[in-house]
């Protein structure tokens, strides 16, 4: 419109306030800021949702059903990797010559030649974005003995290549991952009592141990779990295929929504829900401790 201001009317209370957020890939996404609360002669009043207290309350209502709030933000640091030393905790490898802490970060393969990143010290990033490029084979890899903690902003892969994490990922909060069209590969994951919800048409593979008291939820196309895990939270498949070729029997249960499927030749705990169970990988045997129909 040509208007720069808008005045709400009585009756709009409780309706959402949206903005057209420009994501780190340059696209527009309809994003909720809060909800309308009240008006007077000249002002609109809004309940602001994007703060940690409200986010925590929303997640407390969503996570028992296997859903995590998707939280977005503008990156305040971009990986430059402009020196031969590719340590994640090296100030000169980041824009602004400062190591980000609890910040949204951007990884753009077209602006760096160092994509093999060494997690040389425990690092806490609020969120991670991978920008799309016009080339292939330019994915990032994260390795090293230290852990990478990802906060409530989760991970979004806009690029057309898989992103690989060989170092341990720790969930700093409940979070939502969009792995895009190419997916993400993770060696080991510490849920840290939090829920990870995974979406996207690409394949997500967690090849090693999943630990902690948190849970895992699939809202995308394919999630492959191939390691022997110890996490005790629930496992959900809202959509797509959950392929278990390892052991997740420590999980308090696998819940399958209508349209979702469980496959693989591994071991799971209790299976429940209205989805389908498709044992094996042509062929193979899927072992379950119990089945609730």
Beta strands, then each sheet from edge to edge (+ up, - down):
strand 1: 16-22
strand 2: 28-39
strand 3: 44-48
strand 4: 77-78
strand 5: 104-107
strand 6: 116-118
strand 7: 123-130
strand 8: 141-143
strand 9: 148-157
strand 10: 163-165
strand 11: 169-171
strand 12: 175-178
strand 13: 184-186
strand 14: 189-190
strand 15: 195-199
strand 16: 203-206
strand 17: 210-211
strand 18: 215-218
strand 19: 222-225
strand 20: 235-237
strand 21: 241-244
strand 22: 254-256
strand 23: 261-264
strand 24: 267-273
strand 25: 276-279
strand 26: 287-291
sheet 1: 1+ 2- 3+
sheet 2: 4+ 5+ 7+ 9+ 11+ 14+ 17+
sheet 3: 4+ 5+ 7+ 9+ 12+ 15+ 18+ 20+ 22+ 24+ 26+
sheet 4: 6+ 8+ 10+ 13+ 16+ 19+ 21+ 23+ 25+
end
